[in-house]
Amino acid sequence: MITSPDNEKLKLVRKLRQKKHRQKAGLFVTEGEDLLNAGVAAGREPKAVLVHPDSGIEGEEVEPELLDRASELGSGTRVIGIWHEEWAGEVGDVAVFLDGLSNPGNVGTIIRTVHGLI
């Protein structure tokens, strides 16, 4: 169990909050079971999975207070995944890159707009 805030994986999670560190390391962080499951279902293997000890999720257990402090979610999280960035190869005639999207609800609007244009 991870019990120190100076643990290298927790330090990495905190560093990856900044774009420059994500770009340098080629890594990013997800929080929550849904995103972990989606990544695994897409055939990706996380570099690390940090979990709350009572979560029942397979991964490296982290003292709950430390996991909450590493989380960017106001309510904390039960799982943090660290993933390698993987970019798509060649794309088709139309591609949309969503960067810095602040409201996920806008994704549907963007998809419908692009669909209407092609």
URLIN-V480369 format. One record per residue. N is the residue number from 1. RES is the residue in one letter. OMEGA is omega in whole degrees, -180 to 180 (NA if undefined). BURIAL is # if it has 9 or more other ideal C-beta (glycine too) atoms within 8 Angstrom, else .. Layout:
((N,RES,OMEGA,BURIAL) (N,RES,OMEGA,BURIAL))
This chain:
((1,M,177,.) (2,I,-177,#) (3,T,-178,.) (4,S,176,.) (5,P,179,.) (6,D,177,.) (7,N,-176,#) (8,E,-180,.) (9,K,177,#) (10,L,176,#) (11,K,179,#) (12,L,179,#) (13,V,-180,#) (14,R,179,.) (15,K,-175,#) (16,L,172,#) (17,R,-177,.) (18,Q,-177,.) (19,K,-177,.) (20,K,179,.) (21,H,177,#) (22,R,-179,#) (23,Q,-179,.) (24,K,-176,.) (25,A,-175,#) (26,G,-178,.) (27,L,172,#) (28,F,-175,.) (29,V,169,#) (30,T,178,#) (31,E,176,#) (32,G,-177,#) (33,E,-178,#) (34,D,-180,.) (35,L,175,#) (36,L,-179,#) (37,N,179,.) (38,A,179,.) (39,G,179,#) (40,V,179,#) (41,A,178,.) (42,A,176,.) (43,G,180,.) (44,R,178,#) (45,E,180,.) (46,P,175,#) (47,K,179,.) (48,A,175,#) (49,V,179,#) (50,L,-172,#) (51,V,170,#) (52,H,-176,#) (53,P,-179,#) (54,D,-173,.) (55,S,-175,#) (56,G,-180,.) (57,I,180,#) (58,E,179,.) (59,G,180,#) (60,E,-177,#) (61,E,-180,.) (62,V,176,#) (63,E,-173,#) (64,P,-179,#) (65,E,179,.) (66,L,178,#) (67,L,178,#) (68,D,-180,#) (69,R,178,.) (70,A,-178,#) (71,S,173,#) (72,E,179,.) (73,L,-179,.) (74,G,-178,.) (75,S,-176,.) (76,G,-178,#) (77,T,176,#) (78,R,-178,#) (79,V,174,#) (80,I,177,#) (81,G,173,#) (82,I,-172,#) (83,W,170,#) (84,H,174,.) (85,E,175,.) (86,E,-177,.) (87,W,178,.) (88,A,175,.) (89,G,-180,.) (90,E,180,.) (91,V,180,.) (92,G,-177,.) (93,D,-178,.) (94,V,177,.) (95,A,177,.) (96,V,180,.) (97,F,-180,.) (98,L,-178,.) (99,D,178,.) (100,G,179,.) (101,L,-176,.) (102,S,-179,.) (103,N,-178,.) (104,P,178,.) (105,G,179,.) (106,N,-178,.) (107,V,179,#) (108,G,178,.) (109,T,-180,.) (110,I,180,#) (111,I,179,#) (112,R,179,.) (113,T,179,.) (114,V,179,#) (115,H,178,.) (116,G,-179,.) (117,L,-178,.) (118,I,NA,.))
